[in-house]
């Protein structure tokens, strides 16, 4: 049975109601990169100041009336020569299956380029980037007093799913915050093939929420295995070398977990979190997302994946344009504000990008945000980012007032995140002149 990792065109057409919302029984569609019938790939402008290797010179991104102010890269301290070198490297195949790069600094869009069969209108399936966006919905729902807070037990939203299999008192204490921080006691780890809660086991079930709530709980003190974790799981390599060394965030027997939480990457938990939001707001999740977040940001097109029971899937597969992904990053860089209007509470933004769980020695986790530093030109810059299978990244570098979108269809490839880490460090950050 196909699922969100599959890249097959949908058997049924998308349904459009204001937004472009893909609606079909189980999330099977590849988004624009895999199923477009648009014109053949077109060449993009080279970013260098002068024509190079047959490509046009650097051009300022088009003002498209979508809310972005545009400017020349050098006006915000980015080297167009280094951006040009980046684009030439991409076109030479140094970064396989990359589909777009978009960069804004100081609130201005200064660079965008599209590769393969993509363009500015493409809705990119950035896989688990969806998870981070889900945290934004939750923050708005709590601000509107539709949900009491992050300490609310997840089981309280689903009385109709009882009785749960594998009953345990600890299951009743699992909170929304546990799911936000990938640290619930459920035996759910997408990085372990034999985990009872591995997402692959969920996709063959009809009721994904019931699947999650029926899971057993983890043992209080885990045994640490040596290697063997899948390098192709969603966000396996969120830190630059985690995918290659099979790092474990769980403490060894007798150790203490940093921040008091044991990190265990669980897509099923985030999908269930989306179900809780939908029940609390008493409206389809896709509609709430539109009114609470997308409309205030001027995001006009989105494509959702749906579970067999018709729930918009918050675990992955949301399709958005690169420019709109960049708006989400800019929103958090600006503390939840958009053009002078409050969209997400500032306190929620701060909590979301603060560490709540340790992934490994280089990376931590917030409220569905990845937290780590990147190094370029001898300097190290702390960053927050959304991350998805294929090496997809939506990055905020607060000290540089910089936001970056890197989209890719390099799904399930070994070292996929290392590819876009290298692009970010060796080219994008290296282009910052001041």
Secondary structure by P-SEA (a helix, b strand, c coil): cccccccccccbbbbbcccccccccccccccccccccccccccccccccccccccccccccccccccbbbbccccccccaaaaaaaaaaaaacccccccbbbbbccccccccccccccccccccccccaaaaaaaaaaaaaaaacccccccccccccccccccccccccccccccaaaaaacccccccccccccccccaaaaaacccaaaaaaaccccccbbbbbcccccccccccccccccccccccccccccccccccbbbbbbaaaaaaaaaaaaaaacccaaaaaaacccccccccbbbbbbccccccccccbbbbcaaaaaaaaaaaaacccccccccccaaaaaaaacccccccccccccccccccccccccbbbbbccccccccccccccccccbbbbbbbccccccaaaaaaaaaaaccccccccc
